[in-house]
Amino acid sequence: MNLRTALGGLLLVAAVLSGWALLRDRDKAPEATGDDASRDYVLHDFEIVALDEQGRESTTLRAPLLERTRSDETMTIQTPLFLLPDRDGNHWELRSDTGWVSANGETLRLTGNVSGDSPRVPTVPPTTFRTEQLDVFPNENRATSDGLVTLTRPGMIQSGVGFALNSSDKTYQFLSQVKTRYTPRQ
């Protein structure tokens, strides 16, 4: 027997054994290890529409990834987009790099490139705000930030450190280092 035939035979046996091992283990579920063991569930490329008591859309969430942590029942969201309808059915857009939701759903923390944009319709003046961090309390209809927030509307730019928004009475306030610049409309 020459060396080439012996190597060919060994490779054939190795291939058959590898195939048999793969077929034997194909029905076994992979074991959860490390981070996988700590997650209840993971959603990929999803959209969730939450309804209010009257069955109308209250919030829509789109994101590429949501993970729920088993130990504390919190959720982390990658690049979330929240669509918040106004009373006319037009949507405000709220985005960030990451999102975190408390176990009871009472706190939403957005971090990194947080942006809010008004609906793009003629009846709503184009309004935007930008910050690095925003805490949202949906059940209380309010949002806060300890960081720098910049709000832009036609003819006006406002900024300040610290921000509080009450969406039920549509009021907001800057808490310190407030600057306002009025620009004439063209």
Phi, psi and omega in degrees: 000132180270169185296322181296319179293319180296315178296319178299317179296317178297318178296321178297315179297317180297320179294316179297315180295320178296315178298317179298319180295319179295317179294323181294324185263004187293332182271354180280135177287142177294143179283137178283130179224155175055235182297325181300324182290338184268359182258135172285310179204164180225134175245137178242137175042071188236167172221129178239130177247117178265138181251151176273187183298333180270003179083013177265155179299128175253325179203143171238136179239128173236138178195159177280339184204132172227133177232132177255127181276128184295317189294318182242003176061024175269164180235143171245143184231134179265129180040061181289148170236115176259132175251118185245110184286142171271184185291344177268002179087005176276149188253129164281144178249131179234120185232159172197171177289317179221159176223152177223134181239130179294163183301322182272359178075010182274346180228132174238123181247117178256134180223147177081112176049050179287129179222142175233133182227136179291164176300147180267071178228153184297335184280349182244123177297136181299117183232136178225154167221150182224140177198175178260344183206137178214129174258127183245134179241086189300322182291339180257001180055044180216160177216149180220158174213141175268348185266190178287131178234135176240126181244130182235131174224163178304123179085000185206139171231125178238145174214159178184165177260124186088133187209141175224133180234134173242109185281341179288323177252009176055046176240154175215159176212145171266143188264332179200166178049046185281133175229135177231134178231121177265135177237135182294146178285144181263000000 
